[in-house]
Amino acid sequence: MSRGTNVLIVDDEAALADLYAAWLEQDWDVETAYGGREALEMVGPETDIVLLDRRMPDISGDEVLDEIRNRDLDCRVAMVTAVDPEFDILDMPFDTYLSKPVPREELTDAVERLDALSEYEDAFQRHFALVSKRAALESEHPRTELRSNDEYEALLEEIEAVEADIDELTDDFDDADFDVLLSNL
């Protein structure tokens, strides 16, 4: 759970959207949009997670999802909907699909997982950058020179710390979580 993670709830059923917000607002920064048009006005680079209903009267959730992806917004999307999943979802670029009615624990678990996936990607990118720096240094300097350099030793320690963070983040991942990560590569 992460204060500072921005969650946008999009549902034309205002009472349901407000209920979801009440469930989530103590652990995340929550905004609510009561339709697709309003969602498109609110979603932006600061949005981390979108909980998106599919069937809305003004602009459908499917169209909102397409626009989010067309804008290249780096956010996780959970479809939270009464629309039973059909084969059309195979081509939809969302991260998870929840069928209504969604109990509180299932909703909060989904947001926690999406938040963890984002943290994992950030840590993985950081790890890649650090390992690339290590490889560049190791290709140009003898090991004895590297071992006597405090900055290189600090780099090795930072790599170890990031690897520990990645291990901790992935402890609770299941196959579906890894599938989501791999689909984003």
C-alpha positions as CSV (number, residue, x, y, z in Angstrom):
1,M,0.0,0.0,0.0
2,S,1.5,3.2,-1.0
3,R,0.4,6.8,-0.3
4,G,1.5,8.7,-3.2
5,T,0.1,6.2,-5.7
6,N,-2.7,7.8,-7.6
7,V,-5.8,5.7,-8.3
8,L,-8.5,6.9,-10.6
9,I,-11.9,5.1,-10.2
10,V,-14.1,5.4,-13.3
11,D,-17.7,4.2,-13.0
12,D,-21.0,5.8,-14.1
13,E,-22.6,4.3,-11.0
14,A,-21.7,7.1,-8.6
15,A,-22.6,5.2,-5.5
16,L,-20.4,2.3,-6.5
17,A,-17.5,4.5,-7.5
18,D,-17.8,6.4,-4.2
19,L,-17.9,3.1,-2.3
20,Y,-14.7,1.9,-4.0
21,A,-13.1,5.3,-3.2
22,A,-14.1,4.9,0.5
23,W,-12.4,1.5,0.5
24,L,-9.2,2.7,-1.0
25,E,-8.7,6.3,0.2
26,Q,-7.0,5.5,3.5
27,D,-4.1,3.8,1.6
28,W,-3.9,5.5,-1.8
29,D,-4.6,8.9,-3.3
30,V,-8.0,8.4,-5.0
31,E,-9.9,10.4,-7.6
32,T,-13.3,9.5,-9.0
33,A,-14.7,10.0,-12.5
34,Y,-18.4,9.3,-13.1
35,G,-18.1,8.6,-16.8
36,G,-15.7,8.1,-19.7
37,R,-15.5,11.7,-20.8
38,E,-14.7,12.9,-17.3
39,A,-12.1,10.1,-17.0
40,L,-10.3,11.2,-20.1
41,E,-10.2,14.8,-18.7
42,M,-8.7,13.6,-15.4
43,V,-6.3,10.8,-16.5
44,G,-2.7,12.0,-17.0
45,P,1.0,11.2,-16.4
46,E,0.4,11.4,-12.6
47,T,-2.2,8.6,-12.7
48,D,-0.7,5.3,-11.6
49,I,-3.7,3.0,-11.5
50,V,-7.1,3.2,-13.2
51,L,-10.1,1.1,-12.1
52,L,-12.3,1.2,-15.2
53,D,-15.9,0.1,-15.8
54,R,-16.5,-1.1,-19.4
55,R,-20.2,-0.2,-19.9
56,M,-20.8,3.5,-19.5
57,P,-23.3,5.7,-21.5
58,D,-21.1,8.5,-22.7
59,I,-17.8,6.9,-23.6
60,S,-17.3,3.2,-23.0
61,G,-14.5,1.8,-20.8
62,D,-13.1,0.1,-23.9
63,E,-12.7,3.5,-25.6
64,V,-11.2,5.0,-22.5
65,L,-8.7,2.2,-22.3
66,D,-7.8,2.7,-26.0
67,E,-7.3,6.4,-25.4
68,I,-5.1,5.8,-22.3
69,R,-2.9,3.6,-24.3
70,N,-2.9,5.9,-27.3
71,R,-1.6,8.7,-25.0
72,D,1.2,6.4,-23.9
73,L,0.3,6.9,-20.3
74,D,2.3,4.7,-18.0
75,C,-0.5,3.5,-15.7
76,R,-1.9,0.1,-14.8
77,V,-5.5,-0.5,-15.7
78,A,-8.0,-2.9,-14.0
79,M,-11.3,-3.4,-15.8
80,V,-13.9,-3.6,-13.0
81,T,-17.1,-4.4,-14.7
82,A,-20.3,-6.4,-14.9
83,V,-19.6,-7.3,-18.5
84,D,-18.7,-11.0,-18.5
85,P,-15.4,-11.5,-20.1
86,E,-15.5,-12.8,-23.7
87,F,-12.8,-13.5,-26.2
88,D,-12.7,-9.8,-27.2
89,I,-10.7,-9.1,-24.0
90,L,-7.7,-11.0,-25.5
91,D,-6.7,-7.9,-27.5
92,M,-7.4,-5.4,-24.8
93,P,-4.4,-3.8,-23.1
94,F,-5.5,-4.0,-19.5
95,D,-3.6,-5.5,-16.6
96,T,-6.4,-7.3,-14.7
97,Y,-10.1,-8.0,-15.1
98,L,-12.5,-8.0,-12.1
99,S,-16.1,-9.0,-12.5
100,K,-18.7,-7.2,-10.5
101,P,-19.8,-7.5,-7.8
102,V,-16.3,-7.0,-6.4
103,P,-15.8,-7.6,-2.7
104,R,-13.6,-5.1,-0.8
105,E,-10.8,-7.5,-0.3
106,E,-10.6,-8.5,-3.9
107,L,-10.5,-4.8,-5.0
108,T,-7.9,-3.8,-2.5
109,D,-5.8,-6.9,-3.4
110,A,-6.0,-6.0,-7.1
111,V,-4.8,-2.4,-6.4
112,E,-2.0,-3.7,-4.1
113,R,-0.8,-6.1,-6.9
114,L,-1.0,-3.4,-9.6
115,D,1.0,-1.0,-7.3
116,A,3.6,-3.8,-6.7
117,L,3.9,-4.4,-10.4
118,S,4.7,-0.8,-11.0
119,E,7.2,-0.8,-8.2
120,Y,8.8,-3.9,-9.6
121,E,9.1,-2.3,-13.1
122,D,10.8,0.7,-11.6
123,A,13.2,-1.4,-9.6
124,F,13.9,-3.6,-12.6
125,Q,14.7,-0.6,-14.7
126,R,17.0,0.8,-12.0
127,H,18.7,-2.6,-11.8
128,F,19.2,-2.7,-15.5
129,A,20.8,0.8,-15.5
130,L,23.1,-0.1,-12.6
131,V,24.2,-3.5,-14.1
132,S,24.9,-1.7,-17.4
133,K,27.2,0.8,-15.6
134,R,29.0,-2.1,-13.9
135,A,29.5,-3.9,-17.2
136,A,30.8,-0.8,-18.8
137,L,33.3,-0.2,-16.0
138,E,34.4,-3.9,-15.9
139,S,35.0,-3.9,-19.7
140,E,37.5,-1.0,-19.4
141,H,39.2,-1.4,-16.0
142,P,41.1,-4.2,-14.4
143,R,39.5,-5.9,-11.5
144,T,42.2,-4.8,-9.1
145,E,41.6,-1.2,-10.0
146,L,37.8,-1.6,-9.6
147,R,38.1,-3.3,-6.2
148,S,40.1,-0.3,-4.8
149,N,37.6,2.2,-6.0
150,D,35.0,3.4,-3.5
151,E,32.5,4.5,-6.1
152,Y,32.6,1.0,-7.8
153,E,32.1,-0.7,-4.4
154,A,29.1,1.6,-3.7
155,L,27.7,0.6,-7.1
156,L,28.0,-3.1,-6.2
157,E,26.2,-2.4,-2.9
158,E,23.5,-0.6,-4.6
159,I,23.0,-3.4,-7.1
160,E,22.7,-5.9,-4.2
161,A,20.1,-3.6,-2.5
162,V,18.0,-3.3,-5.6
163,E,18.2,-7.1,-6.2
164,A,16.9,-7.6,-2.6
165,D,14.1,-5.1,-3.3
166,I,13.2,-7.0,-6.5
167,D,13.2,-10.3,-4.6
168,E,10.9,-8.9,-1.9
169,L,8.5,-7.4,-4.4
170,T,8.2,-10.7,-6.4
171,D,7.7,-12.9,-3.3
172,D,3.9,-12.6,-3.5
173,F,3.6,-12.6,-7.3
174,D,1.8,-15.4,-9.0
175,D,1.9,-16.7,-12.6
176,A,-0.7,-14.0,-13.7
177,D,1.5,-11.2,-12.3
178,F,4.5,-12.5,-14.2
179,D,2.4,-12.8,-17.3
180,V,1.4,-9.1,-17.0
181,L,5.1,-8.1,-16.5
182,L,6.2,-10.1,-19.5
183,S,3.4,-8.7,-21.7
184,N,4.7,-5.2,-21.0
185,L,8.3,-5.9,-22.3
